Amino acid sequence: MLRITDILDKTQSYLSPDDQEMIEKAYVFSATVHQGQMRLSGEPYLTHPMEVAGMLADMKLDAATIITGLLHDTVEDTLTTIEQIEAAFGKDVAFLVDGLTKISKITFGSQEERQAENFRKMILAMSADLRILIVRLADRMHNMRTLNYHPPEKQRYIATETLELYAPLANRLGINWMKVELEDLSFLYLDSDAYYDISRRIDKKREQREQYTEEVRGIIAKEIAKYGLHGEVEGRAKHFYSIYAKMKNQRIDFDEVYDLIAFRIILDTDKDKECYEALSIVHALWKPVPGRFKDRIAMPKANGYQSLHTTVIGPYGERVEIQIRTRQMHEWAEEGIAAHWRYKERRSDLRSDDQQIMKLRELLEVQQEVQNPREFMANLKLALFPDEVYVFTPNGDVKSFPKGATPLDFAYSIHTDVGNQCIGARVNRSIVPLKYELQNGDTVEIITQAGHHPGKDWLKWAVTSRARAKIKNWIKTEERKRSIEIGREILEREFKKQNIKLSQFLKSEDIKSIYEEQNISTADDLMALIGYGRISAKHIINRLLPETVAKVEETALDKPRKKTKSAASVGISLTGIEDVLVKFAHCCDPIPGDEIVGYISRGRGITIHTAQCPNLQELDPDRFVEVSWNIKDKQTYPVDMLVICQDKKGVIAEVSSVISALDINISHAEVETTQDLRAICNFRIDVHDLQEFNRVAAAIKKVKCVLSIERMKKT
């Protein structure tokens, strides 16, 4: 276990004696309130805040941040209050601890809702102080390092959350070492077979790789010194998850991943031009690979990262990736915004730390407008995009956007009104449609028209969370207006049949019971619910005039009804809704075991989607309903899977026989071969549940020539 003396040793070089005294005081406080508490590993709970504080000290963060690391769980897990923290350690520390305290005393409807609200609270606090996120990342880092003590199901949940949210957040802050370790640890728990396979393959060639690394490093160091440049050259193996991601995205085998080693030239200079000089030296040594050069100095990443990237054909014909940067760029690349506090006294030396903080805050603050938990988390994940394109305004200013961004994203980045009234754009002086994908170096000018408004199609083309949130907000507002009108029309018609005036009902005391039942407060809310189809006008009439129920039902029986599948017949339970048509969405083909959500379609009942279906982002969150699986009879469900294998004789037959041996029906199969001798096989199979599908996938994986297998979902 890390000791307090270790933390004090780490901070001695840059913190005052008074600061160190407060850190020691925080240690004693934390040890006292956590006394008797144990972690799943059997270690005293104190080991966790100590490890978190140690990481923060390694990053040379200020005393308040390190103290927060020691105290971050005290309010959540002990009887300590924020007021006690403030009295003992000041307002700054109290604010940071409060921002980190989970919302544990509130009851939520689902794990997803709890997760969304925890992130929302953290983001609100981060808007004022990004140190909260740095402590949370250190907290998550230590939890991931000790994840082996949790049951498998929880391991997968925490690892997925880490890979989808925490690692991208670390990347956004520019803290590369954290991002890399979080990705690798998540990878270990999400696909341990692939993790250990890559590990074994790398170990097999370790000695050969180390010799090669040392040879290339020596050549580069000697050559840059010859031309009067001073610095160091590092050679490192790429981390496991980046290799895995490359294999998966490019659909290649491990042996086809050429650039397993990356070199860094870190120059002892503050002059950018020396980086370009080093680049020319490298290109004179070895031939560069076309299309593999990136100038991140002239156009930094959204997280402030700067470096020159090139790939060359090095010794023995091996591809070698080389990064070139100054010492200051390197420190920012590895530690990102954490360096902001380290260098706060020499702010003139920093390029744009405040600008980066502003950009991150703006990125996250957009999410505050989103109330639906599912939409909030989807938008947050979208906001943490890995790749950017850089475009110019007509004035020559540079703006960065995620890859795939369109003029709509550009328009909404200027102002909401510019976005709402956008009818097109000029890119490089030529008119382009709204769905045009922006390219690096484009000059963009937005064309607007007063009175023009967003359409639903815009959601297909907008990529940034800001643009999508603004479009959805407009559509939601307009749809609500229309639903209120429709609902009022329907209700008036039903009331007219009973010779009752709607206006009288709206003024009566009877309406209050309807409000309470539906958890609403205004007549417009009621009309909107009817217009959306969430409640029927018949239900309102039945509440007011119970004697009319029989009459209404009698009339309904006289009308011919189309035969449809009820919720119960397809194994679905609906909360608070009965006798409704249910169908499964073809875009995601849910099967028992999937997390699911229902969507009310006007006149078409309820459509069941998987909770991860990308099409949910396009839908109105107000029309989601809670659903669950309730399987009584054994029935099968169709599911598509993509199997990629080597194009060898008999491999398709072998895969098919594996599926058949498990007594699984193949209802459809398509095979396509590629020029690089691969067979792309699309199978539609009928399974009882997710567990059965996973068994099929595991069995197919064992076939020698199979390269990858995944469940397919249409978009």
Protein Blocks (a to p, Z undefined) as FASTA:
>chain_A
ZZfklmmmmmmmmpcfklmmmmmmmmmmmmmmmgoiacfkopafklmmmmmmmmmmmnop
afklmmmmmmmmmmmmmmbdfklmmmmnojklmmmmmmmpccfkbccfbfklmmmmmmmm
mmmmmmmomklmmmmmmmmmmmmmmmmmpcfklmmmmmmmmmmmmmmmmmmnopaklmmm
mmmmmmmmmmmmlmmmmmmmmmmmmmmmmmmmmmmmmmmmmmmmmnopacddddddddfk
lmmmmmmmnopafklmmblcccddddddfbfklmmmmmmmmmmmpccdehiaccfklmcc
fkopacdddddddehhiacddddddfklmmmmmnmmmlmmmmmmmmmlpmklmmmmmmmm
mmmmmmmmpmblklmmmmmmmmmpfbdcddddfkopacdddehiafklmmmmmpmklmmm
pgbdceehiacdfklccdehiacdddddehiacdfklmmmpmbfklmmmmmmmmmmmmmm
mmmmmmmmmmmmmmmmnopafklmmmmmklmmmmmmnopabfklmmmmmmnopacfklmm
mmmmmmlmmmmmmmmmmpccdddddfklnopacehiahiacdddfklopaehiacddddd
ehiapadddfklmklmmpcfklgccdddddfbdcdddddddddddddehklmmmmmmmmm
nopacfbdcddddfkopacdddddddfblklmmmmmmmmmmpmklmbdcddddZZ
